[in-house]
Amino acid sequence: MYRFLFKLFKGKKEPESQEDLMKKYLIVGLGNIGEKYANTRHNIGFKILDYFANKEAFTFETQKLGDMATYKLKGRTFIFLKPNTYMNLSGKAILYWLTKEKIPLENLLVITDDLNLPFGSIRLKTKGSDGGHNGLKDTQDKLNTTKYNRFRFGISDAFSKGRQVDYVLGEWTQEEADKLKERLDKSVELIKSFALAGVNITMNSFNGK
């Protein structure tokens, strides 16, 4: 009888406490799926998460609405998401996994490219408009708020009039590619700091660096 009860309770997953939930973070890299987009400026969100995974030796698996990976560091659980909904429906995947994992909104970090920042500049913000970015626009619509953390990676605006789409969906120049590794390392440090030190300390430590 006792053996039966032991097996019964052993198989049940203990519900997560509020403290446990506060230590979970959803880190979302925005991008478009498909090989033709892999090395484009618009896919910097995917690129940062892939770089993080390679650096820390973990892998992504395809799940509902995106590719997912889990990484643990100093008592924190990082849940990484690369939505497979294409950029303009990113919010659908973000809302689904926030809800499913019961992650507090303040523990969400969305990584995106930004035309208004010089190449390689990084800026963490806790709120703001979508700035014309379709991924952020859908995220704002689905979450019904502009108050969520976003990590903006500068891709600059070095394009001629009428060429914005070609530029954003274009691949990095050789000069940019040569400088990317250092910027990707810095991006990984920012993500870790976001969970370990908090958003305010991270903004002071990394913004504009």
Residue pairs with C-beta under 8 A, 6 or more apart in sequence:
16 24
16 102
21 102
21 103
21 104
22 104
22 107
23 75
23 76
23 77
24 76
24 77
24 79
24 101
24 102
24 103
24 107
25 76
25 77
25 78
25 79
25 103
25 107
25 108
25 109
25 194
25 195
26 79
26 81
26 94
26 97
26 98
26 101
26 103
26 107
26 108
26 109
27 49
27 78
27 79
27 80
27 81
27 109
27 111
27 191
27 194
28 45
28 80
28 81
28 82
28 83
28 90
28 93
28 94
28 108
28 109
28 110
28 111
29 44
29 45
29 46
29 47
29 48
29 49
29 80
29 81
29 82
29 111
30 45
30 46
30 83
30 87
30 90
30 110
30 111
30 112
30 113
30 135
30 136
31 37
31 42
31 43
31 44
31 45
31 46
31 47
31 82
31 83
31 87
32 40
32 42
32 43
32 86
32 87
33 84
33 86
37 43
37 169
38 46
39 47
39 171
39 172
40 168
40 169
40 170
40 171
41 113
41 155
41 167
41 168
41 169
41 170
41 171
41 172
42 87
42 113
42 168
42 169
43 113
44 111
44 112
44 113
44 153
44 155
45 82
45 110
45 111
45 112
45 113
45 135
45 153
46 82
47 180
47 184
48 111
48 153
48 184
48 187
48 188
48 191
49 60
49 69
49 80
49 82
49 111
50 60
51 184
51 187
51 188
52 71
52 80
52 187
52 188
52 191
53 59
53 60
53 69
53 71
53 80
55 185
55 188
56 71
58 69
58 70
58 71
59 69
60 67
60 68
60 69
60 80
60 82
61 67
61 68
61 69
62 68
62 84
64 96
65 83
65 84
65 85
65 92
65 93
65 96
65 97
66 81
66 82
66 83
66 84
66 85
66 93
66 97
67 81
67 82
67 84
68 79
68 80
68 81
68 82
68 97
69 79
69 80
70 77
70 78
70 79
70 80
71 77
71 78
71 80
72 78
73 192
73 195
73 196
74 196
76 195
76 196
78 191
78 195
79 97
79 101
79 103
81 93
81 94
81 97
83 89
83 90
83 92
83 93
83 94
84 93
85 92
85 93
87 134
87 135
88 134
88 135
88 137
88 138
89 138
90 110
90 135
90 138
90 139
91 135
91 138
91 139
91 140
91 141
91 142
91 143
92 138
92 142
94 108
94 110
94 139
94 142
94 143
95 142
95 143
97 103
98 105
98 108
98 143
105 143
105 145
105 147
105 148
106 149
106 199
107 195
108 148
108 149
109 149
109 150
109 151
109 191
109 194
110 135
110 136
110 139
110 148
110 149
110 150
110 151
111 150
111 151
111 153
111 187
111 191
112 133
112 135
112 136
112 150
112 151
112 152
112 153
113 133
113 152
113 153
113 154
113 155
113 168
114 123
114 131
114 133
114 152
114 153
114 154
114 155
115 155
115 156
115 157
115 164
115 168
116 131
116 154
116 157
117 123
117 152
117 153
117 154
117 155
117 156
118 154
118 156
119 154
119 155
119 156
119 158
119 176
119 179
120 153
120 154
120 176
120 179
120 180
120 183
121 153
121 154
121 208
122 151
122 152
122 153
122 154
122 183
122 186
122 187
122 190
122 206
122 207
122 208
122 209
123 151
123 152
123 154
123 207
123 208
124 149
124 150
124 151
124 152
124 190
124 194
124 199
124 202
124 203
124 206
124 207
125 149
125 150
125 152
125 203
126 147
126 148
126 149
126 199
126 203
127 146
127 147
127 148
128 146
128 150
129 146
130 136
130 137
130 139
130 140
130 146
136 150
139 148
140 146
149 194
149 199
151 187
151 190
151 191
151 194
153 183
153 187
155 168
157 167
158 167
159 166
159 167
172 180
186 206
186 209
189 206
190 202
190 206
193 201
193 202
193 205
193 206
194 202
197 205
